[in-house]
Amino acid sequence: MKVELCLQVENNSKFVRGKSKVRNEIEQFILSQFAMEKLDKHNCRYILSIPYTSDENSTVSSTMKYELHHLVKLRGSNH
């Protein structure tokens, strides 16, 4: 199954920086597991190829959400 994802990463305050680093880590550690294709070099849009069975679909979605939230929290950014 092909899924389009729009990823927005924001700083949680004007004193915290690192959106590019967080986005790169999300791409490297999470999205790359799903044959990620960037739709635009400077954009937040991706196409992911997710293996699909009805039982696995919600598990993949839940796992990806957990990993994204965890990684962003480690870096001190909002999502």
N, C-alpha and C positions, 0 to 999 in steps of 0.2 A: 504494500500500500504506500502511495506517495502522499506526504503531508507537507503543507507549507507552514512554516513557522516564522513569525515576526518577533524577534528578540529585542527588547528594550532594556538597557541597563542604565540606571541613573545614580548619581552620587547622592548619598544621604545627607550631605551638608556641603556648604561651599568650601569647607576646609579639607574634604576628603577627595582624593583623585584616584584614578586607576580604572576607569571604565574600559579602556582598550585592553588592559591586562586581563580583566575579568572576562570580557568577551572572548579573547583569545583562549583562555583556559576553558571556558565553556565549550568552545569549538573543539579544542584538543581532547578534552577528557570525556565529554558527554555526547556532543552532536556527531563526532567522528564515528561513533559506534553505529550510526544509522546512515552511512554513505552520504554524508552531508554534501550538498551542492549549494554554494553561495550564488544567489541570483544577481547580486551586484556587489562589487568590491567595497563600496562605501555605504552599503545599506544593511539593514537588520534582517533581511528576508533570506530564508533558506528553504531548500527542498530536502526532506528526509525520506529515506526508504526504510519503512518499518515492516518487518515480517508480520503477517496478519493471520491470526486465528481468533475467533471470537473470545476465547478464554484469555489469551495473552494480551489483547489490546488494552484493557484497562490496567493491567499490571505494568506494561511498558510505559504508559502515560503516567501512572503514579510514581514509578521509579524515576522517570526523567524529571518530573516536577520536584521530587525530593532532592535529587542530585543538584539541580539548578539552584534551589533555595539554599542548600547547604554551602555550595561553592560561593555564591554571592555573599552570604553572611560571613564567611571566612575573610572575605576581602573588604567588608565594611561598606558595601554599596547596597542601594535599594534595587528592586527588580520591578 
